Amino acid sequence: MTATLERGLNALREQIDAPVASFFTSCVSCGLCAEACLFYRETEDPQYTPIKKLDLMRRVWSREFTLLGRIGGWLGLTKPVTDADLTAWETLVYDSCTMCGRCTLVCPVGNDLTMMIRKMREGMSASGHGPVELIGAAQRHIDGNSAMGDLSKAIHAQVKNAVEAAGIPIEFDKPGVDYMVILSAQEIAEFPDVLSAMARIFKKADVTWTISNAAFEATNVGIQLGSRDIARTLVQRVVDAAESLGVKGVISPECGHAYQALRWEGPNLIGRAYNFEVIHIIELLDQLRAQGKLKTKGKNSRKLTFHDPCQINRRGGINKEPRRLMNMVAENFVETEDAGTMNWCCGGGGGVGANERAAPLRNIAFKRKKAQIDKVNPDAIVTMCAYCHHTLDNVLEEFNMEQEVLGLTELVAEYLDEDA
Amino acid sequence: MANKPLLPEMMKTHGVSRRAFLKYCASLTSLMALSPAMVPRVAKALESAPRPSVIWLSFQECTGCTESITRSHSPTIEDLIFNSVSLDYHHTLQAASGHAAEAAREQAMKDNYGKYLLVVDGSIPIKDPGYSCIAGISNLDMLKETAAGAAAIVSVGTCAAYGGVGHANPNPTGAVAVSEIITDKPIINVPGCPPIPVVMTGVLAHFLTFGIPELDALGRPKAFFGESIHDRCYRRPFYDKGKFAESFDDEGARGGWCLYKLGCKGPTTHSACATVKWNNGVSFPIEAGHPCLGCTEPDFWDNGGFYKPLSVPSGDYRKMGLAAIVGGAAIGTASALLSKAGKAKAVKAHETVNAHDLEKSS
């Protein structure tokens, strides 16, 4: 089978439900979503208005699901959505939206625009309009074990390094432990220090954990590409692994959309509740801190700021936890403007970071975050998402900025009080 | 009529205390929707304002407006305010007659050219000027001649403001409002049949103290005509609860319920009747049990019957409305079912997306 226009339109029809109908009906065209959008704000190009990005889905809804639209269709007053239309919308839906969720938050009539972009991507991907990089990642992950290809050797090598560095054993596929840890491919490939950091923190806190050979990858390209079927398959792998190991919970790593996929979309995708809890690593560290199981010694004296990953903070609800941890280990912690739930995206989320075509636009969009960073002028930027980390590394280099980027888990582990 | 005493002296001769005067200033200030801080300014302005010359022209009218203003419960301060202007010509009130009367008007115009205030009551017939003349001068000519030297014009009563009863269909005299003839002078419309006395004196007071008041689209001072009678009506709670008098002798009428169904024009009529009331604040038509006629609105004579409710369509509207609801619901349900069927079809047509399905064959 191949992607066709009819499959795409059918996917859009499947996605149109009561919330979508009420959102399209209640939009008052006020334009506040434009002001909230990273891409519109930095380019001032009206095509980047979030609701405009949804126009094709609105047309399908209007023509096929409203009385007047249907009559208009019979009379030939409105045109059906064509493949050329979908092609024209490709860059709007995939390149100029990181699904950061700011527009949803400002919409005065409460329209969840981010959810609708997610739905619209279902139609785009089924009709063959997904970005090639995301399609490639989906194929690699479905056929193998990670979006980056086969990482089974890499994970074993990195775990071995971590065991040596921390002097603490890490066991694969150990049943009955507290948590199963999954990792973002970005962490395995680029930021493996998180493994030894977790090993040391969990050892001190008496938390038992394991990694599954069957499902160690946390990322879920189905969410970014917009394919429920692919997303469901990938979530199911994690669920099956966790349930067969009989763990109490699954630790979602420092990765934005992985948290979104497993914690919020997952149960809806597989159609049932999990037999385990999903907890973000930073959420867990803050719990351990509150229970007195996580103690630190000394503080980093450099000027540190914190970058909120959209999917974990704004769309995930983890806002105070990282700040409590930051204050444990940072002597000079400064916040940027709009920090917290209204934070501006790094520009790499929602699959935009993987999309080569979007790179120039992504660099323009980063200017907002850059201006805010420049204003507080920190020595280093701390975050809790490996992909934000990766994107920040790249754009800081692009703009010749000197700041170092740090992962919060690693930073906390650095000041772990081994004697407590 | 020149060299009249200033207001404080007038007050003394009429036995009005300063306290009563200040009370009047305060109520006038609130009536004009001004801040309480303005009371001293109003008092000062009224005390020291140079009394402008006022020429009052009565055209095609019933003298009801003059009756109203002179019936402002003498000796009230309103009366004094009126006395405090130099009323140089008013053919109903002045003692002079014949040539002497017209000479007074001409003299006042000459002495105060460009500064006097022109008050007009009554409409102006333009079909044949002979329908209404004073001293052999047609209303049209007299208005044009007198308006030329006026600082501003106050059209008192609905006839002068909008044509009134003279203008009502079929308008045999071709009666028109002042504003249709004079277009180059500021015109303040004080409609009403007749206007409330304190509204007339209030507008004059505003003109003396602060100049021309803020006007609405129909040229009426917003301070007095800004709100509808309905919005300020003490029977409004009955309207909100849907309790209406259906005839003038039913339980509703006796119980003081809303008169909407008996033709009350309160919802579309802007006037201060419901707040200021009439006869020194005693009552107003709705309080007396009669629906509002809407006399401060243009063409109130021709807006359907006085006892016909507002905005009620002819025919059996209840059945029509019911049919519309049933029809709308049917169309809506059918549309929803079609949408639901479309969605079910789409779900059925879903082919599971495989990661290798994401590219087009070409």
Interface residues (C-beta under 8 A of the other chain):
Chain A: M1 T2 A3 T4 R7 N10 A11 R13 E14 I16 D17 E64 F65 T66 L67 R70 S125 A126 S127 G128 G130 I135 A138 Q139 H141 I142 D143 L225 S227 R228 D229 I230
Chain B: I331 G332 S335 L338 S339 G342 K343 K345 A346 V347 A349 H350 E351 T352 V353 N354 A355 H356 D357 L358 E359 K360 S361
